[in-house]
């Protein structure tokens, strides 16, 4: 009998996430949305708004819908191997998903000054109007300049939580001050603004669920006191590309990141711990919670 052939790893789907931030008198906060408990992927987990790249995202007319050229967006993404339409589409996907999932629209009037009606834009999108048609109807163009590439996360070959693999570009942006974030009660069922460290403390205490990319991203954000600090840091760096690698040790699943002794990439990509261990259904640093902030 011939041995069974191993299935080839699933090709990751291109996707985009936007980490929306705001300053408060006390501290910087980040928006988290809870995925529907019956979602096919990451059910019940708190995530940043985002989703997969749609074909229409890469076909949006730049002259009327974008505040930058596709070539400028490709250069800003800093991925020489990603073609221009895909790079521009990732910015569009991040902004479209933010509107769909939390009702925030980073856009500006294309002509005469007018108020950006994010509620109407979301209603039109939910009614089935294509995103390009929504922008045309409301006379808007997307503010891609508000997005700063932050990191690139690729689902491991053997996912520990998700059922599908994604190649996700994380962008950071300041949330529009005159709009209110609200989950859609379809894909997402709760929305909260939390300081990054507070979100991690709630995860530690079992009050919310997070996936490793969110854990590591929140730990990274916790090192910044303001939105401006995050955006400045994002624009000074080349976004790190992170393909976590998993192994089992003493009956525990361990996920390691670039710079860890068990990872194939020797250079660090992120501050904080280089590995998380799955203990009692929680991903935690080997050296304890505070290692996230060391």
Backbone as a ProteinNet text record, in pm:
[ID]
protein_1_A
[PRIMARY]
XXXXXXXXXXXXXXXXXXXXXXXXXXXXXXXXXXXXXXXXXXXXXXXXXXXXXXXXXXXXXXXXXXXXXXXXXXXXXXXXXXXXXXXXXXXXXXXXXXXXXXXXXXXXXXXXXXXXXXXXXXXXXXXXXXXXXXXXXXXXXXXXXXXXXXXXXXXXXXXXXXXXXXXXXXXXXXXXXXXXXXXXXXXXXXXXXXXXXXXXXXXXXXXXXXXXXXXXXXXXXXXXXXXXXXXXXXXXXXXXXXXXXXXXXXXXXXXXXXXXXXXXXXXXXXXXXXXXXXXXXXXXXXXXXXXXXX
[TERTIARY]
84.7	0	88	55	130.7	94.9	192.3	159.4	72.6	-14.5	-104	-22.7	-58.8	10.3	-38.9	53.5	16.7	-40.4	-150.3	-210.2	-118.7	-109.1	-28.5	-92.6	-11.6	-68.8	-154.8	-262.4	-350	-275.4	-293.1	-233.7	-305.4	-231.9	-298.4	-373.3	-489.8	-569.2	-523.8	-507.1	-470.7	-583.5	-548.5	-649.1	-586.4	-671.3	-624.4	-700.7	-630.6	-686.7	-646.2	-736.4	-700.5	-715.8	-606.5	-603.4	-639.2	-762.3	-813.1	-782.9	-724.7	-676.9	-739.9	-748.4	-791.5	-721.8	-700.8	-645	-758.2	-745	-835.7	-751.8	-815.5	-736	-651.3	-695.5	-622.8	-515.5	-550.8	-457.6	-506.1	-418.2	-456.4	-539.7	-639	-725.6	-729.4	-761.9	-772.9	-911.5	-966.6	-1098.9	-1087	-1166.4	-1174.3	-1318.7	-1337.8	-1470.5	-1474.7	-1586.2	-1600.8	-1663.8	-1594.6	-1647.8	-1769.8	-1865.4	-1988	-1952	-2025.3	-1997.1	-2013	-2087.5	-2107.5	-2027.6	-1933.5	-1850.6	-1767.9	-1742.4	-1665.9	-1518.3	-1473.5	-1332.6	-1320.5	-1240.5	-1215	-1343.9	-1432	-1560.6	-1540.4	-1609.3	-1606.5	-1481.5	-1385.3	-1257.5	-1266.8	-1201.3	-1194.8	-1081.2	-1113.6	-1018.6	-1024.5	-933.1	-940.3	-1027.1	-1093.8	-1174.9	-1088	-1140.5	-1064.8	-1131	-1074.7	-1128.2	-1047.5	-1092.2	-1014.6	-1027.8	-926.8	-924.7	-1025.1	-1115.5	-1209.3	-1152.9	-1193.7	-1145.1	-1177.2	-1295.5	-1335.8	-1247.3	-1184.2	-1097.6	-979.9	-927.8	-812.5	-851.9	-982.3	-1030.5	-1093.5	-1088.7	-1147.2	-1076.4	-1150.8	-1092.2	-1016.1	-884.8	-801.6	-826.5	-851.6	-866.2	-983.7	-1088.6	-1208.5	-1226	-1166.9	-1197.4	-1083.1	-961.1	-846.1	-774.4	-710.9	-635.9	-488.2	-448.6	-313.4	-319.3	-214.9	-209.6	-180	-221.1	-186.3	-35.7	43.3	189.1	241	184.1	224.4	185.8	70.7	27.8	117	155.5	244.6	379.2	430.1	556.7	542.9	429.1	408.5	395.2	341.1	327.3	462.4	559.6	697.3	706	634.3	640.1	672.2	798.7	834.8	771.4	743.3	687	536.9	472.1	326.8	297	214.9	187.9	105.6	106.5	43	-106.6	-185.3	-329.4	-358.9	-284.1	-307	-272.5	-158.4	-117.5	-223.2	-270.6	-374.2	-502.2	-534.3	-654.3	-651.9	-534.5	-524.8	-562.1	-521.4	-564.2	-716.2	-770.5	-915.1	-987.7	-938.1	-1002	-1005.3	-895.8	-891.7	-998.3	-1012.6	-1110.2	-1252.9	-1273.8	-1408.2	-1451.1	-1360.9	-1394.6	-1422	-1350.1	-1377.5	-1518.8	-1560.9	-1697.1	-1798.4	-1775.5	-1869.2	-1882.9	-1770.8	-1771.8	-1793	-1746.8	-1763.4	-1820.4	-1851.5	-1919.3	-1833.4	-1701.6	-1612.1	-1561.6	-1568.1	-1528.8	-1423	-1302.3	-1194.2	-1200.5	-1270.6	-1293.2	-1305.5	-1303.9	-1315.7	-1400	-1463.7	-1542.3	-1453	-1501.1	-1424	-1438.8	-1543.6	-1566.5	-1590.6	-1710.5	-1744.4	-1743.6	-1701.5	-1698.5	-1836.1	-1837.7	-1961.5	-1925.6	-2025.1	-2003.5	-1994.6	-1904.1	-1893.6	-2000.4	-2100.1	-2211.2	-2180	-2106.8	-2065.1	-2184.1	-2286.3	-2402.9	-2473.9	-2490.1	-2555.4	-2467	-2337.5	-2246.4	-2254.4	-2258.5	-2268.1	-2401	-2509.3	-2640.8	-2644.7	-2585.4	-2581.5	-2499.6	-2388.5	-2303.5	-2376.2	-2445.9	-2519.9	-2637.5	-2688.1	-2798.5	-2751.8	-2621.2	-2569	-2505.6	-2498.7	-2436.5	-2284.8	-2220.4	-2074.3	-2006	-1889.9	-1819.1	-1791.4	-1748.8	-1722.1	-1847.2	-1961.9	-2087.8	-2128.2	-2098.4	-2125.8	-2047.5	-1919.3	-1835.7	-1885	-1923.6	-1972.5	-2104	-2192.5	-2322.6	-2305.8	-2209.7	-2189.8	-2082.5	-2023.1	-1922	-1797.7	-1746.4	-1633.8	-1516	-1397.5	-1280.8	-1214.2	-1151.3	-1092.1	-964.7	-946.2	-826.1	-720.4	-660.5	-556.8	-436.6	-416	-302.8	-317	-438	-458.5	-409.8	-385.4	-340.3	-188.1	-130	14.1	36.3	107.3	134.8	209.5	166.6	220.2	291.8	231	291.3	218.8	277.8	219	221.6	103.9	91.7	42	112.9	75.4	40.4	-79	-123.9	-25.2	10.9	104.6	55.3	149.1	114.7	15.2	26.3	-69.2	-135.8	-247.2	-310	-349.6	-332.2	-369.9	-512.4	-565.8	-700.4	-787.7	-737.4	-818.1	-833.7	-939.5	-961.6	-910.8	-879.4	-828	-698	-622.4	-496.3	-511.4	-450.9	-458.9	-320.5	-301.6	-182.7	-232.8	-224.7	-295.7	-200.5	-228.1	-154.6	-227.6	-156.2	-211.3	-172.5	-274.7	-253.2	-293.2	-232.6	-276.6	-332.5	-432.8	-495.9	-565	-575.1	-652.6	-799.6	-885.3	-1028.9	-1084.1	-1178.4	-1239.7	-1308.2	-1275.9	-1326.8	-1476.5	-1533.6	-1674.6	-1763.7	-1711.1	-1789.5	-1789.9	-1891.8	-1906.1	-1893.6	-1802.6	-1783.5	-1893.8	-1948.4	-2052.3	-2048.1	-2043.7	-2042.1	-2167.6	-2161	-2270.6	-2378.2	-2359.7	-2455.3	-2477	-2380.7	-2385.3	-2252.7	-2148.4	-2016.4	-1960.4	-1994.9	-1943.2	-2058.2	-2040.9	-2150.3	-2116.8	-1997.7	-1962	-1848.4	-1841.3	-1733	-1690.5	-1559	-1507.4	-1382.1	-1368.8	-1244.7	-1169.6	-1048.1	-968.1	-824	-758.8	-614.1	-551.3	-444.8	-385.8	-353.1	-295.2	-261.6	-388.6	-491.5	-617.1	-677.9	-672.2	-724	-649.1	-518.5	-440	-469	-493	-529.5	-664.1	-758.9	-888.9	-875.1	-785.7	-759.7	-699	-600.4	-537.3	-639.2	-736.5	-836.2	-954.6	-952.7	-1058.8	-1184.1	-1175.7	-1294.9	-1317.4	-1210.1	-1223	-1126.9	-1151.4	-1062.3	-987.6	-860.1	-775.9	-696.7	-659.3	-571.2	-427.8	-329.1	-189.4	-151.9	-195.4	-156.6	-208.2	-328.4	-382	-304.5	-269.7	-192.8	-61	12.5	143.1	130.2	27.7	7.8	-29	-114.8	-151.2	-30.4	52.9	174	265.8	272.3	351.3	292	160.8	94.2	106.6	111	118.9	246.8	343.3	467.9	456.9	339.6	318.6	211.9	233.7	141.7	37.1	53.9	-38.5	-50.6	-157.2	-175.7	-60.1	-20	89.2	215.7	244.4	362.8	356.8	239.5	223.5	242.2	175.8	183.6	325.3	392.6	531	619.5	601.1	680.7	651.7	524	486.3	550.1	557.1	608.5	761.2	825.2	971.9	1023.1	937.5	982.2	936.5	1000.7	947.1	863.8	736.7	651.1	710.3	726.5	781	684.4	738.7	660	676	563.6	567.4	491.7	563.7	505.1	537.6	445.1	472.9	499.5	580.4	608.9	572.7	509.6	457.9	532.5	545.1	598.4	536.9	546	491.9	606.3	587.6	689.3	620.5	652.7	593.3	440.8	386.7	242.2	176.4	255.9	201	231.6	136.5	160.9	233.1	341.9	421.2	424.5	398.1	408.5	526.7	619.2	735.9	740.8	812.6	819.2	963.6	985.2	1122.4	1208.4	1330.1	1420.8	1425.9	1328.9	1329.1	1427.2	1482.7	1580.7	1520.8	1388.9	1323.5	1268.4	1280.6	1225.6	1333.6	1291.9	1388.2	1444	1379.5	1428.9	1498.6	1629	1701.6	1680.9	1638.3	1625	1487.6	1485.6	1359.5	1273.8	1143	1050	966.1	952.7	862.5	927.1	884.7	927	851	896.1	826.3	877.3	801.5	846.1	853	936	946.7	865.1	794	706.8	590.4	481	364	331.5	290.3	254.6	104.2	42.5	-100.8	-121.5	-168.2	-194.9	-337.9	-413.7	-552.5	-627.9	-610.2	-679.8	-642.7	-527.1	-477.4	-334.3	-305.9	-169.3	-97.1	8.2	78.8	229.3	304.6	450.7	503.1	613.9	674.1	707.9	751	798.8	690.3	563.3	456.1	404.2	291.6	220.2	306.1	384.4	460.6	568.3	600.4	699	648.6	517.4	463	512	552.4	586	733	811.9	954.8	1029.1
-119.1	0	123.9	217.1	341.4	432.4	504	597.9	710.3	760.3	869.9	994.8	1062.8	1187.2	1300.1	1382.4	1497.3	1606.6	1665.1	1773.4	1895.3	1963	2084.3	2192.3	2272.5	2381.2	2473.8	2521.2	2615.1	2745	2797.9	2926.6	3036.9	3118.7	3224.4	3322.6	3364.1	3462.3	3603.3	3688.7	3827.8	3896.7	3967.3	4036.7	4159.8	4241	4366.3	4394.2	4452.1	4488.6	4632	4705.9	4841.8	4851.2	4889.2	4908.6	5054.8	5076.9	5212.8	5259.6	5378.6	5431.9	5567.2	5598.3	5732.4	5769.2	5898.3	5950.1	5991.4	5963.5	6013.2	6088.1	6165.7	6236.6	6143.3	6018.1	5924.4	5847.5	5797	5710	5684.6	5630.6	5590.4	5462.5	5454.9	5337.4	5281	5151.3	5081.2	5017.9	5012	4954.2	4804	4727.3	4582.7	4542.7	4448.9	4397.2	4247.8	4203.1	4060.2	3988.6	3888.7	3808.7	3730.2	3710.2	3636.7	3498.2	3454	3324.8	3207.3	3227.6	3120.8	3143.4	3235.7	3262	3138.1	3118.3	3001.1	3014.4	3134.5	3158.7	3253.1	3215.3	3299.5	3335.5	3241.4	3267.5	3319.5	3429.5	3484.3	3561	3568.6	3633.4	3783.1	3863.5	4007.9	4037.9	4111.5	4137.9	4285.5	4325.3	4456.2	4442.4	4548	4538.2	4495.1	4406	4362.3	4245.9	4207.8	4096.6	4075.2	3981.2	3943.1	4047	4048.8	4135.9	4085.6	4172.3	4140.1	4189.6	4122.3	4162.3	4309	4354.8	4492.7	4594.3	4554.3	4646.6	4692	4599	4629.6	4696	4711.9	4769.2	4906.7	4959.4	5090.8	5196.7	5288.3	5393.1	5491.4	5491.1	5573	5721.6	5763	5905.9	5968	5890.5	5944.5	5897.1	5784.2	5723.5	5729.4	5761.1	5756	5890.3	5915.9	6040.2	6022.5	5901.9	5875.8	5783.3	5785	5695.3	5552.8	5452.2	5314.1	5292.3	5357.9	5342.5	5396.9	5508.6	5563.4	5469.1	5405.5	5311.7	5187.9	5141.5	5025.4	5058	5179.3	5221.2	5232.2	5283.7	5298.7	5166	5066.2	4934.2	4867.9	4906	4857.5	4706	4656.4	4514.6	4505.6	4502.3	4498.6	4381.6	4272.1	4155.3	4160.8	4264.5	4279.1	4376.3	4333.2	4417.9	4539.9	4639.1	4767.3	4754.6	4686.3	4676.4	4608.8	4503.3	4434.4	4524	4593.5	4682.8	4789.7	4854.3	4956.2	4893.6	4773.9	4705.8	4674.6	4650.5	4620.7	4743	4861.1	4983.4	4997.1	4974.3	4985.4	4884	4760.1	4655.5	4693.6	4749.7	4790.4	4895.5	4993.1	5100	5050.3	4964.5	4908.1	4822.4	4739.4	4652.9	4733.8	4844.2	4929.7	4985.6	5025.9	5076.2	4965.1	4849.1	4737.7	4693.4	4677.1	4609.7	4703	4828.6	4917.4	5054	5077.5	5200.2	5323.9	5307.9	5422.8	5433.5	5554	5575.7	5684.7	5646.1	5742	5788.7	5900.5	5953.6	6104.8	6169.7	6314.4	6350.1	6467.1	6507.4	6519.1	6466.1	6474.9	6611.2	6685.9	6817.2	6921.7	6979.9	7083.7	7027.1	7108.3	7060.8	7013.5	6899.5	6845.7	6748.4	6714.2	6620.3	6478.4	6400.2	6259.4	6182.7	6132.3	6061.5	5912.6	5872.9	5733.2	5639.8	5684.8	5600.5	5566.8	5668.5	5643.2	5554.4	5580.1	5498.6	5352	5328	5189.4	5126.3	5202.6	5150.9	5114.1	5197.8	5168.3	5042.7	5029.5	4911.8	4785.7	4794.2	4679.2	4642.8	4742.2	4716.7	4651.2	4636.7	4567.9	4656.4	4787.8	4877.4	4856.8	4839.5	4824.6	4944.7	4919.7	5024.5	5145.3	5120.8	5232.1	5315.2	5249	5320.6	5398.6	5344.6	5417.2	5548.5	5539.9	5660.1	5760.6	5710.4	5799.7	5865.9	5789.4	5842.9	5956.5	5940.9	6040.2	6143.1	6131.9	6228.3	6226	6105.3	6090.5	6021.2	6046.5	5966.7	5919.9	5805.6	5744	5815.7	5826.9	5889.3	5782	5732.3	5629.9	5685.6	5817.2	5876.6	5860.1	5832.8	5814.1	5677.3	5587.1	5451.8	5444.4	5385.8	5360.6	5210.4	5146.1	5003.1	4976.5	4873	4845.2	4711	4606.8	4474	4385.6	4271	4172.5	4036.7	3979.9	3853.4	3744.4	3634.8	3520.7	3404.4	3348.9	3238.1	3122	3061	2947.4	2835	2750.5	2637.3	2544.7	2533.3	2454.4	2549.1	2612.4	2712.7	2654.8	2736.5	2693.6	2734.2	2836.4	2883.6	2889.9	2955.6	2978.7	2850.8	2844.2	2730.4	2758.1	2883.7	2921.2	2999.3	3009.6	3082.9	3216.9	3320.7	3455.2	3519.8	3607.5	3691.3	3833.9	3879.2	4000.6	4116.4	4226.8	4350.3	4429.6	4461.3	4542.3	4688.5	4774.8	4919.3	4982	5094.8	5173.6	5305.9	5357.7	5484.6	5546.5	5679.1	5749.7	5745.4	5707.1	5700.3	5841.8	5859.1	5991.6	6038.4	6159.3	6209.1	6235.9	6261	6296.4	6179.4	6056.6	5937.9	5843.9	5760.3	5667.8	5524.6	5450.6	5310.5	5225	5134.7	5044.7	4916.5	4801.7	4671.6	4653.8	4559.3	4546.1	4446.3	4375.3	4274.7	4162.2	4144	4032.8	3958	4013.2	3952.4	3978.1	4093.5	4129.2	4161.5	4127.7	4141.1	4229.2	4285	4375.8	4463.5	4584.9	4676.3	4750.5	4757.4	4821.3	4901.2	5015	5092	5063.9	5015.4	4982.2	5027.5	5064.9	5083.4	4948.5	4944.1	4815.3	4726.8	4783.4	4700.2	4651.4	4735.9	4693.9	4576.2	4580.7	4470.1	4341.3	4350.2	4231.5	4182.4	4273.5	4232.8	4162	4212	4145.2	4006.7	3992.7	3861.6	3768.9	3818.4	3738.5	3689.7	3774.8	3741.7	3663.2	3629.8	3549.8	3626.4	3758.6	3839.2	3853.8	3847	3849.4	3745.2	3705.2	3613.7	3690.4	3659.2	3720.5	3612.7	3640.5	3553.3	3604.5	3518	3562.8	3689.1	3710.6	3837	3960.1	3949.7	4061.7	4078.4	3967.6	3975.4	4047.7	4002.9	4063.1	4206.8	4235.2	4372.2	4466.2	4420.2	4503.4	4528.3	4427.2	4446.3	4549.7	4547.3	4645.9	4785.7	4797.8	4927.2	4981.3	4893.5	4937.2	5014.3	5007.8	5080.6	5226.3	5265.1	5401.2	5471.3	5599.5	5675.5	5751.7	5762.1	5843.3	5787.8	5831.1	5792.5	5844.8	5966.9	6025.8	5942.3	5893.2	5810.5	5683.7	5621.2	5498.9	5529.9	5634.2	5667.4	5706.8	5781.2	5818.9	5695.9	5603	5479.8	5397.9	5390.1	5312.3	5369.1	5500.8	5562.9	5565.9	5532.1	5524.4	5385	5285	5146.6	5081.4	4972.1	4881.9	4778.5	4761.5	4671.5	4530.6	4476.1	4340.8	4237.1	4134	4021.8	3906.3	3855.3	3758	3632.3	3522.9	3391.4	3309.9	3302.5	3226.4	3079.2	3017.2	2875.4	2806.1	2691	2622	2490.7	2455.5	2324	2283.1	2156.3	2104	2070.5	2107.6	2080.1	2048	1932.2	1889.3	1894	1856.9	1852.7	1986.6	2093	2226.2	2271.8	2341.8	2404.3	2537.2	2558.1	2679.2	2745.3	2875.6	2953.3	3048.2	3040.3	3128.2	3223.6	3333.7	3443.5	3468.6	3542.1	3570.7	3621.6	3568.2	3601.7	3496.9	3405.2	3297.1	3188.3	3117.2	3012.6	2901.7	2882.2	2776.8	2826.7	2955.7	3009.3	3011.3	2990.8	2985.8	3122.8	3231.6	3366.8	3416.4	3441.3	3475.8	3618	3709.5	3849.6	3875	3948.7	3985.7	4072.2	4054.2	4136.7	4225.7	4188.5	4257.5	4274.3	4376.3	4383.7	4280.2	4257.2	4162.9	4021	3924	3784.2	3731.5	3631.4	3570.7	3442.6	3408.2	3290.2	3301.1	3237	3224.2	3076.2	3037.6	2899.1	2889.6	2785.2	2764.1	2686.4	2757.8	2696.2	2727.6	2624.7	2640.9	2733.9	2708.3	2779.3	2927.6	2962.5	3099.5	3097.4	3185.7	3201	3299.3	3253.5	3335.5	3325.3	3430.5	3421.2	3319.9	3256.7	3159.4	3222.7	3348.8	3413.8	3495	3473.5	3542.6	3663.4	3714.1	3821.5	3944.1	3984.5	4108.9	4102.2	3981.9	3968.9	4033.5	4053.2	4120.8	4264.4	4322.3	4464.5	4490.5	4385.7	4402.7	4452.8
0	0	0	-89	-96.6	20.3	79.2	186.4	133.8	220.5	181.5	152.8	47.3	12	101.3	145.1	226.7	137	178.8	102	105.6	-6.3	-12.5	73.8	141.5	223.2	139	197	127.2	98.2	-22	-54.8	22.2	96.3	174.5	85.1	129.9	57.2	95.2	-5	22.2	97.8	204.4	285.2	349.3	410.1	470	598.6	693.8	824	855	917.3	959.1	1110.7	1175.7	1319.5	1345.3	1390.3	1409.6	1551.6	1561	1688.2	1716.8	1845	1885.2	2015	2033.2	2158.7	2251	2379.4	2481.6	2584.2	2672.5	2773.4	2859.1	2874.1	2959.3	2883	2763.3	2692.5	2550	2469.5	2333.9	2340.2	2252.4	2246.8	2105.4	2097.5	1970.4	1962.8	1843.2	1823.2	1799.6	1874.2	1857.5	1833.4	1742.1	1709.2	1739.1	1794.8	1823.9	1706.1	1654.5	1545.9	1592.6	1504.2	1537.6	1590.9	1691.1	1754.4	1658.8	1549.7	1451.7	1323.9	1327.9	1210.2	1176.9	1048.9	1006.6	1040.2	1067.7	1095.8	1214.6	1314.5	1431.3	1505.6	1522.7	1588.1	1730	1762.7	1897.7	1934.7	1846.3	1876.6	1847	1929.7	1907.2	1809.9	1704.2	1596.8	1557.8	1472.1	1408.2	1282.8	1238.8	1117.5	998.7	917.5	801.8	731.6	618.6	541.9	415.8	334.5	217	105.4	21.3	-95.2	-198.1	-241	-347.6	-481.1	-589.1	-721.5	-750.6	-707.3	-735.1	-663.1	-552.4	-479.4	-566	-645.4	-730	-860.6	-883.6	-1009.6	-991.1	-869.8	-843.8	-928.2	-984.9	-1067.6	-978.9	-993.1	-905.3	-924.7	-1045.3	-1073.7	-999.9	-979	-914.1	-770.6	-735.1	-605	-503.8	-548.7	-458.9	-451.8	-338.9	-322.7	-356.6	-398.5	-444.3	-565.2	-644.2	-758.9	-711.6	-787.8	-752	-739.6	-823.3	-813.1	-680.2	-634.4	-504.7	-391.8	-403.2	-300.5	-298.9	-416.9	-422.1	-358.9	-385.4	-325.4	-174.1	-126.3	17.2	89	19.6	80.9	101.2	17.7	30.9	12.6	-86.9	-123.6	-272.2	-308.3	-450.5	-525.8	-456.8	-522.5	-542.9	-493.3	-508.2	-621.2	-717.5	-833.3	-793	-880.6	-850.7	-823.4	-907	-878.1	-744.1	-712.7	-585.7	-467.9	-477.4	-368.4	-343.5	-450.3	-434.3	-380.1	-428.6	-382.3	-234	-178.7	-35.3	48.4	4.2	73.4	65.5	-53	-72	14.7	18.7	98.6	246	296.4	436.5	465.9	377.7	399.2	379.4	283.1	260.8	380	428.6	541.7	667.5	685.8	801.8	794.4	675.5	659.8	684	626.5	640.7	785.8	853.7	983.3	1100.6	1091.4	1207.2	1171.1	1042.5	1004.8	998.2	996.1	984.9	841.2	785.8	647.5	640.4	603.7	583.5	438.8	418.9	284.3	294	176.9	169.7	47.9	48	-69.6	-192.5	-304	-428.2	-493.8	-457.2	-516.8	-410.5	-412	-314.5	-173	-76.3	62.4	107.7	173.5	227.6	339.2	416.9	526.9	471.9	527.8	491.2	569.1	499.2	562.1	566.6	669.7	680.3	701.4	773.7	797.7	666.6	580.7	452.6	364.9	366.7	286.1	327.3	457.2	504.4	464.5	475.5	438.2	289.8	204.4	61.6	34.1	104.8	87.1	132.5	246.2	297	206.1	132.9	40	-89.2	-105	-221.8	-326.8	-303.1	-400	-395.8	-510.9	-511.1	-445.1	-386.4	-313.7	-403.2	-528.2	-619.8	-643.4	-652.9	-674.8	-550.3	-432.4	-307.9	-306.6	-340.4	-341	-445.2	-562.6	-667.6	-627.3	-566.4	-524.7	-424.1	-333.8	-228.4	-263.3	-381.6	-423.6	-336.3	-307.1	-215.3	-282	-227.9	-263.4	-133.5	-141.1	-22.9	19.3	150.9	206.3	234.6	129	148.9	224.1	219.2	291.5	442.5	488.1	631.7	678.9	584.9	619.9	615.3	719	719.5	735.8	642.1	657.6	788.3	860.7	994.5	1000.7	941.8	944	843.6	816.8	725.5	795.6	815.6	886.8	792.1	788.4	705.3	797.4	780	864.3	854.2	966.9	962.7	872.1	829.7	743.9	812.1	944.8	1022.8	1122.3	1084.5	1171.3	1307.2	1411.7	1546.8	1582	1515.7	1546.3	1421.7	1317.8	1198.2	1117.1	1038.1	949.8	808.7	778.2	646.9	666	557.8	562.2	490.7	549.7	494.2	492.8	397.2	388.1	409.5	534.2	575.2	598.1	532.1	556.6	663.5	771.3	878.6	853.6	847.7	838.8	971.8	1005.1	1120.6	1069.5	1141.9	1101.8	1221.6	1219.8	1321.2	1281.2	1373.4	1345.9	1326	1233.7	1214.4	1342.6	1384.3	1511.9	1509.7	1391.7	1382.3	1342.3	1351.3	1320.3	1441.2	1448.3	1560.9	1512	1572.8	1535.7	1596.4	1516.4	1564.7	1482.7	1552.5	1485	1401	1305.8	1210	1251.9	1364.4	1412.3	1310.9	1222.9	1128.1	1139.1	1080.1	1096.2	1235.4	1293.3	1425.5	1520	1648	1744.7	1864	1867.4	1976.8	1927.2	1977.6	1943.2	2069	2090.7	2211.9	2178.1	2245.8	2241.4	2370.1	2358.9	2476	2455.6	2565.1	2558.3	2526.5	2447	2411.4	2530.6	2635.2	2751.8	2820.9	2828.9	2890.8	2815.3	2682	2601.7	2634.1	2648.3	2680.9	2822.3	2914.9	3050.8	3051.3	2972.3	2964.3	2901.8	2804.8	2746.9	2851.7	2924.7	3030.7	3132.1	3163.8	3265.7	3210.5	3081.3	3022	2986.2	2982.6	2952	2802.5	2723.4	2577.8	2520.8	2397.5	2326	2218.4	2203.1	2101.5	2029.2	1905.9	1829.6	1841.8	1818.4	1833.7	1756.9	1630.9	1565.5	1639	1695.6	1773.1	1904.3	1967.2	2091.8	2068.3	1967.9	1941.4	1892.4	1813.8	1765.3	1879.6	1970	2084.9	2175.2	2191.8	2272.5	2206.8	2074.7	2000.9	2019.3	2004.8	2019.6	2161.7	2260.2	2399.9	2429.5	2341.7	2360.1	2315.5	2265.7	2216.2	2299.7	2325.4	2409.7	2330.5	2197.9	2119.4	1978.9	1911.8	1772.1	1687.7	1710.5	1634.2	1647.1	1765.6	1786.2	1701.7	1696.1	1615.8	1467.7	1419.3	1277.3	1237.3	1323	1292.3	1283.6	1377.2	1376.1	1251.3	1212.9	1095.4	969.4	960.5	838.9	833.7	944.4	945.4	912.7	915.9	905.6	775.3	742.2	641.1	715.9	680.7	758.4	766.2	885.7	896.6	841.5	780.5	730.1	827.8	877.4	986.5	946.9	931.4	912.3	1036.3	1133.1	1254.9	1222.7	1306.6	1292.9	1424.6	1414.5	1533.3	1555.7	1682.1	1718.2	1851.5	1884.3	2009.9	2103.9	2231.4	2332.4	2463.8	2519.8	2647	2642.2	2527.3	2514.4	2490.1	2475	2451.7	2309.6	2249.2	2119.9	2143.1	2070.6	2080.9	1943.9	1940.3	1818.1	1833.5	1739.1	1749.6	1631	1653.8	1558	1517.1	1407	1364.6	1480.6	1487.5	1596.1	1704.5	1707	1804.6	1760	1856.9	1826.2	1740	1746.4	1668.9	1536.1	1508.1	1382.7	1275.4	1152.4	1042	1005.2	1050.4	1025.4	1152.2	1147.9	1270.8	1320.5	1230.7	1272	1332.1	1442.1	1506	1413.7	1423.9	1347.6	1437.3	1563.7	1655.6	1791.8	1867.9	2008.3	2090.5	2211.7	2298.9	2284.3	2332.9	2329	2186.6	2165.4	2032.2	2022	2127.9	2119.6	2217.8	2182	2267.6	2282.6	2403.1	2431.6	2456.6	2406.7	2427	2556	2660.4	2791.4	2831.2	2859.3	2902.5	2806.6	2676.8	2570.3	2564.4	2619.3	2612.9	2561.3	2465	2416.9	2508.1	2572.2	2671.2	2648.9	2683.3	2676.3	2777.8	2745.1	2837.3	2971.3	2969.1	3091.6	3161.4	3126.8	3194.3	3118.2	3162.4	3092.9	3070.6	3170.3	3157.9	3049.9	3003.5	2895.7	2766.6	2754.6	2637.5	2627	2739.3	2741.8	2770.8	2783.9	2811	2686.8
[MASK]
++++++++++++++++++++++++++++++++++++++++++++++++++++++++++++++++++++++++++++++++++++++++++++++++++++++++++++++++++++++++++++++++++++++++++++++++++++++++++++++++++++++++++++++++++++++++++++++++++++++++++++++++++++++++++++++++++++++++++++++++++++++++++++++++++++++++++++++++++++++++++++++++++++++

